[in-house]
Amino acid sequence: MKMMKSVKGKVIAGTVAVTLFAGAGAAFGASDAGTKLGNWFTGQLNLSKSELSTNVNSYVDGKTTDATIKYNEMKTGATTQIDNQRKTSTTTANTNINKELKEHKVALEKKKKELESYADSEFNKLFGVEKERIRLLGVEAARQADADMGAHTTTQGKAALGTLNNELQETTDQAVADLKAAIEATKSGLQGKLDSNVATKTEDLKKIVDKEVSDLLLWTQLMTNYMVQEQTDAIDIAAKGFESGAKASMKTLVEGI
């Protein structure tokens, strides 16, 4: 509340100015009566000035206290509004992020099931083909020679099963590796998106805060300049009014002697 203290200082300064003027006027006239009258007037004028200064300064002190209370209430309200907005924005952002993450997880799980189902179907087809081929080999072997072809088909069957196992294991390993890579890529993409949002939104909010502070300081300076000018103008007018009144009153009294 520096503004109110400045006004108080202005009132005191004006009082001193009038006092000096009155003191100078006390020398008016050459007779002893004029001198004594001037001294009496100076004393009374100083009492009046002191009373005026006390009244005005008491009023200013009261107004300063009221304004300080209201100003602090405004600061508290501003803090509450900012904190509430922070809570709301944080809750909204967390909700949206979790929703986005859930959608990605659902998409990954859905695709995983599709790929697993497709793999099972392909493996079953391949197994059926190989099984039928092995059965036909057995039938052919039985026709040619029970002992020799039996051994031959057994050997071929084992080889076929080995190839089948190797192929299926390779396919399975590749599918697992691809799925793991897809999950890691998805997670990496999500983290990148989160980091980008944090960096971008942080800079945007910093710019908003900078502008708000700048606007507030500009508005406060303009308001202060206007209010100070109002008070200094009023004090100057009051001082000039007292000066003119004092001169006129003394002149009237002197002329009436």
Buried (B, 14 or more C-beta within 10 A) or exposed (E): BEBBEBBBEBBBEBBEBBBEBBEEBBEBBEEEEBBEBBEEBBEEBBEBBEEBBEEBBEEBBEEBEEEEEEEEEEEEEEEEEEEEEEEEEEEEBEEEBEEEBEEBBEEBEEEBEEBEEEBEEEBEEBEEEBEEEBEEBBEEBEEEEEEEBBEBBEEBBEEBEEEBEEEBEEBEEEBEEEBEEBBEEBBEEBEEEBEEEEEEEEEEEEEEEEEEEEEEEEEEEEEEEEBBEEBBEBBEEBBEEBBEEBBEEBEEBBEEE
